[in-house]
Amino acid sequence: MKNVIEQMLAKYELKSDYDRVNALKEIIQEITLSGLSRGGFFKKAAFYGGTALRVFYGLDRFSEDLDFSLIEKDEKFDLSKWFAAIENEAAAYGLKLSVEQKVKTTDSAIKSAFLKGNTREHLLIFYDDSGMVNHFHGNELIKIKFEIDTDPPKGAFFEKKYRLLPAPYEVNIYDEASLFAGKIHAVICRKWKNRIKGRDLYDYVFYLGRETKVNMTHLRARLIESGAIGENEVCEINDIKKMLNDRFETIDYKQAKEDVIPFIKEPSKMDMWSTEFFKQITEGLTDLK
C-alpha cells in the first residue's frame, strides 16, 4: 500500500518538516474518511467544517480536526462503534493508529475522540528519511481530533461526494450553502481563547470568493441554538450582514492573522484584512432563494 501513500504525497510541495507533518496528517484524515465510509458511518452522519472544505472544495489551508454531525438527533449514539473501522483502515496502509474517546466533563451533545500515532514512526513510513525523524522527540504523537454533534441544528442539506484515494469511497457531506451557514455562525458566535478564530475569517473570505450562497434556514437554527437570536425573532440576510458588521468592528486583525499563518502558504492573502475590507465584501453575501 506504500505506493498509494506515495501517490497521495505527490500533490504536496514539501519544503520543510512542518509541510511533511501536515501532509502526513492530511493523508491520515483521508484514510480515516475512507475507513468510516467503508464501515457505514455516513448512513447516519455527515461531514462538515474546515477539513470538509479543504478535501472537497479545495480550501488552501491546513485544517486540524475532523468534524461530523448526525443526520438526526440520537443521544445514545455510540462513537466508539466506528473506532475499529478507522484502525483497520489505517493498518491496511501500514499505519499504527489508535482511537481514544474523550471523557466528557460537561453535559454536551458533542462527542469527541482522538486519533493517535507515533510521529517519528509514521514519518519513516511516509518519507523513509531517518535524518529528518531525528528532529522529532521519540515520544511525540500525531493527534487528530474527531468530533460529532449528536443533536444537530435543523435545516442543513446534504450531498454525496466521492474521492478516489486512498481507494474510492463515498462521503455524506453538508452542501456548500449549509457549510457556509456553519461558518457564518462561527464568525458571529464563536469565542476562541476570548477572541475570534482567524481561520474562521479566512474560510469566510474563501466562501465569498466562490460566490457561495448561505442556507438561511440552517443558519437561523444555529443562531437560535446559541442564543444569539430568539426563537420567534425574524432573521433575514440583512440582519445577518448587520450582525457580521458589528462583529468585524470588534476584531483585532493582527491577532486573527497570527492564528492563520501556521496553516497557509501565502500570508500575503491577508494583507488587506481590516474592518472596512470585511464590511465591503459582506455586501455581496446572498442567501438561497
Phi and psi in degrees as a GROMACS rama.xvg file:
@    title "Ramachandran Plot"
@    xaxis  label "Phi"
@    yaxis  label "Psi"
@TYPE xy
-61.2029  -32.8153  LYS-2
-64.8683  -28.4896  ASN-3
-67.8118  -44.2568  VAL-4
-62.6803  -41.6574  ILE-5
-61.0927  -39.1012  GLU-6
-63.2011  -42.3627  GLN-7
-69.312  -34.874  MET-8
-69.5774  -24.0079  LEU-9
-60.421  -24.5249  ALA-10
-81.116  -8.39803  LYS-11
-93.9144  145.711  TYR-12
-97.7315  103.807  GLU-13
-103.547  93.8739  LEU-14
-103.621  -14.9488  LYS-15
-146.689  168.19  SER-16
-59.3374  -37.6118  ASP-17
-61.0956  -43.5908  TYR-18
-60.2519  -42.0277  ASP-19
-66.3693  -40.6181  ARG-20
-67.2171  -42.178  VAL-21
-63.9455  -40.6641  ASN-22
-62.2362  -42.1206  ALA-23
-57.2962  -47.3983  LEU-24
-64.8572  -41.2512  LYS-25
-65.0939  -39.5368  GLU-26
-68.6719  -37.4172  ILE-27
-62.5262  -39.3173  ILE-28
-58.652  -43.74  GLN-29
-71.3745  -35.059  GLU-30
-64.0928  -37.9218  ILE-31
-62.4061  -45.518  THR-32
-59.9223  -41.6387  LEU-33
-61.754  -43.9708  SER-34
-64.2863  -41.764  GLY-35
-63.7095  -40.7885  LEU-36
-62.0986  -46.2077  SER-37
-62.5198  -32.2822  ARG-38
-83.6719  -3.03605  GLY-39
88.5559  10.4405  GLY-40
-57.8354  -38.6147  PHE-41
-79.9105  4.31415  PHE-42
-76.4852  -22.8762  LYS-43
-111.03  -21.2045  LYS-44
-130.721  166.428  ALA-45
-133.575  150.217  ALA-46
-90.9938  137.298  PHE-47
-152.07  -178.26  TYR-48
93.7505  -173.735  GLY-49
-62.4093  -38.3232  GLY-50
-69.6269  -35.6824  THR-51
-61.1592  -40.7511  ALA-52
-66.8709  -37.9442  LEU-53
-69.4405  -49.1067  ARG-54
-67.2166  -42.5557  VAL-55
-104.973  -13.1303  PHE-56
-127.27  3.40195  TYR-57
79.3999  23.1317  GLY-58
-53.7087  131.18  LEU-59
-94.1466  44.7966  ASP-60
-140.946  151.382  ARG-61
-72.5507  140.341  PHE-62
-124.642  130.277  SER-63
-80.3483  -34.6312  GLU-64
-108.812  162.842  ASP-65
-111.478  117.483  LEU-66
-113.872  132.434  ASP-67
-133.727  162.928  PHE-68
-139.026  139.568  SER-69
-66.252  154.008  LEU-70
-76.4234  -37.6658  ILE-71
-129.075  148.122  GLU-72
-56.3013  136.324  LYS-73
-154.93  95.2378  ASP-74
-64.7987  -22.1719  GLU-75
-96.3083  10.1347  LYS-76
-56.2175  129.969  PHE-77
-106.128  100.848  ASP-78
-63.6548  -33.1053  LEU-79
-64.5957  -16.9767  SER-80
-59.1535  -24.1333  LYS-81
-103.438  2.67184  TRP-82
-63.9466  -40.801  PHE-83
-63.7371  -37.0357  ALA-84
-62.2003  -38.8421  ALA-85
-69.1673  -48.3067  ILE-86
-63.4491  -38.9649  GLU-87
-69.0129  -39.7694  ASN-88
-63.4775  -44.1373  GLU-89
-61.0373  -43.5136  ALA-90
-61.6321  -32.6037  ALA-91
-63.7723  -21.3544  ALA-92
-106.572  15.7451  TYR-93
80.9929  12.9979  GLY-94
-96.7117  148.118  LEU-95
-115.652  84.0988  LYS-96
-112.113  145.648  LEU-97
-122.459  154.507  SER-98
-119.839  128.834  VAL-99
-125.594  130.613  GLU-100
-76.3467  139.188  GLN-101
-82.5943  130.41  LYS-102
-77.0763  126.133  VAL-103
-77.0445  134.035  LYS-104
-102.341  -13.3973  THR-105
-129.55  159.129  THR-106
-75.3858  115.22  ASP-107
-149.404  149.546  SER-108
-79.7597  -8.91636  ALA-109
-87.2697  125.671  ILE-110
-109.091  137.034  LYS-111
-128.216  152.398  SER-112
-148.137  165.989  ALA-113
-125.681  134.198  PHE-114
-89.5267  131.032  LEU-115
-132.995  145.526  LYS-116
-161.508  157.03  GLY-117
-71.1469  127.504  ASN-118
-62.4724  -50.843  THR-119
-62.0803  -42.9546  ARG-120
-59.3826  -42.4298  GLU-121
-79.1043  -30.865  HIS-122
-62.4361  -37.7321  LEU-123
-65.9156  -37.8548  LEU-124
-63.7954  -41.2698  ILE-125
-80.0439  -39.3066  PHE-126
-119.432  -14.1914  TYR-127
50.1108  46.175  ASP-128
-128.802  93.1799  ASP-129
-66.4691  -27.1304  SER-130
-66.7573  -42.9871  GLY-131
-64.8488  -39.7159  MET-132
-65.8562  -20.6297  VAL-133
-67.5154  -11.4551  ASN-134
-76.8641  -7.8107  HIS-135
-117.353  142.671  PHE-136
-65.165  142.822  HIS-137
-59.2575  -28.2531  GLY-138
-97.1076  2.32828  ASN-139
-65.1495  137.966  GLU-140
-114.452  140.809  LEU-141
-75.8852  131.574  ILE-142
-131.334  128.008  LYS-143
-125.064  121.598  ILE-144
-80.8791  142.548  LYS-145
-133.672  115.95  PHE-146
-128.727  149.092  GLU-147
-137.858  135.458  ILE-148
-90.044  116.188  ASP-149
-89.4535  -3.73977  THR-150
-135.972  69.1515  ASP-151
-72.2732  148.843  PRO-152
-61.6518  148.978  PRO-153
-76.265  168.713  LYS-154
93.3951  -0.73238  GLY-155
-76.7841  150.678  ALA-156
-109.251  150.549  PHE-157
-124.495  155.727  PHE-158
-146.444  160.209  GLU-159
-91.4055  135.782  LYS-160
-129.523  153.618  LYS-161
-127.346  147.622  TYR-162
-130.69  149.601  ARG-163
-97.0705  -21.7855  LEU-164
-122.934  142.611  LEU-165
-73.9199  -22.8422  PRO-166
-151.559  153.324  ALA-167
-53.6353  130.7  PRO-168
-149.09  162.508  TYR-169
-117.978  138.695  GLU-170
-126.172  138.129  VAL-171
-88.9972  123.785  ASN-172
-133.37  148.708  ILE-173
-57.81  139.942  TYR-174
-70.0356  168.241  ASP-175
-61.8267  -38.9633  GLU-176
-65.9718  -34.2525  ALA-177
-76.5456  -37.2699  SER-178
-59.3778  -43.895  LEU-179
-64.2856  -38.0642  PHE-180
-58.2695  -43.4433  ALA-181
-63.3233  -36.8893  GLY-182
-71.3357  -40.9337  LYS-183
-62.6771  -41.1708  ILE-184
-58.1785  -42.4768  HIS-185
-63.6008  -42.2828  ALA-186
-61.6304  -42.1253  VAL-187
-74.6005  -41.621  ILE-188
-111.171  -25.5151  CYS-189
-69.7321  127.445  ARG-190
-106.528  113.082  LYS-191
-120.647  109.686  TRP-192
52.0836  40.728  LYS-193
63.283  21.9657  ASN-194
-150.352  175.425  ARG-195
-73.3206  151.123  ILE-196
-87.4942  115.529  LYS-197
-57.3317  -31.5678  GLY-198
-62.3902  -30.0222  ARG-199
-65.3282  -40.6756  ASP-200
-65.3312  -40.9832  LEU-201
-60.9331  -45.1752  TYR-202
-67.2106  -36.4779  ASP-203
-58.903  -45.314  TYR-204
-63.0944  -39.8101  VAL-205
-59.5243  -46.5831  PHE-206
-61.9731  -45.8178  TYR-207
-63.4629  -35.3951  LEU-208
-63.3126  -27.9656  GLY-209
-88.8443  -0.340767  ARG-210
57.5264  38.1941  GLU-211
-70.3099  133.541  THR-212
-87.0009  157.218  LYS-213
-104.495  138.482  VAL-214
-79.7069  97.3389  ASN-215
-68.3677  -32.262  MET-216
-61.7355  -45.0174  THR-217
-70.3881  -41.114  HIS-218
-61.7388  -43.5293  LEU-219
-61.0211  -41.9132  ARG-220
-62.0251  -39.5328  ALA-221
-66.5771  -41.7961  ARG-222
-66.5053  -37.254  LEU-223
-64.7727  -45.5252  ILE-224
-58.9798  -36.4089  GLU-225
-81.478  -10.0389  SER-226
81.6918  11.535  GLY-227
-74.0262  -28.754  ALA-228
-136.527  160.835  ILE-229
-80.9639  160.443  GLY-230
-61.9818  -31.2357  GLU-231
-103.871  9.65986  ASN-232
-78.9033  135.75  GLU-233
-70.12  135.924  VAL-234
-144.864  102.134  CYS-235
-114.723  178.89  GLU-236
-58.7814  -36.9216  ILE-237
-68.9324  -30.6412  ASN-238
-66.4406  -39.2923  ASP-239
-65.2669  -42.4318  ILE-240
-59.5165  -40.3799  LYS-241
-65.8918  -43.3049  LYS-242
-61.037  -41.8343  MET-243
-64.7456  -46.0968  LEU-244
-62.5965  -37.9505  ASN-245
-62.0148  -40.2965  ASP-246
-66.3841  -41.9398  ARG-247
-60.6329  -28.1316  PHE-248
-74.0644  -13.9441  GLU-249
-101.626  -1.5539  THR-250
-87.9739  137.597  ILE-251
-89.0754  100.878  ASP-252
-70.8116  -28.3441  TYR-253
-63.1006  -45.3853  LYS-254
-64.584  -41.3528  GLN-255
-62.0776  -42.3265  ALA-256
-63.6822  -39.806  LYS-257
-61.3063  -31.9968  GLU-258
-66.0023  -35.4815  ASP-259
-83.1907  -35.3249  VAL-260
-48.266  -43.2019  ILE-261
-64.6233  -12.7085  PRO-262
-107.251  0.0416242  PHE-263
-132.76  162.911  ILE-264
-92.0974  -28.6655  LYS-265
-123.372  82.8607  GLU-266
-59.089  -21.4299  PRO-267
-62.0727  -18.5493  SER-268
-62.5548  -16.9841  LYS-269
-102.861  6.4903  MET-270
-57.1501  -32.8329  ASP-271
-89.5583  -0.316512  MET-272
-57.5838  124.966  TRP-273
-167.025  169.743  SER-274
-57.9589  -45.1616  THR-275
-63.9388  -41.317  GLU-276
-58.9063  -50.045  PHE-277
-69.3587  -37.0373  PHE-278
-63.2651  -42.4396  LYS-279
-68.6369  -42.6467  GLN-280
-69.6404  -24.2984  ILE-281
-71.0571  -18.1163  THR-282
-59.4786  -27.4984  GLU-283
-84.5929  2.1722  GLY-284
-68.8515  129.207  LEU-285
-132.48  158.504  THR-286
-109.302  168.721  ASP-287
-69.8274  134.223  LEU-288
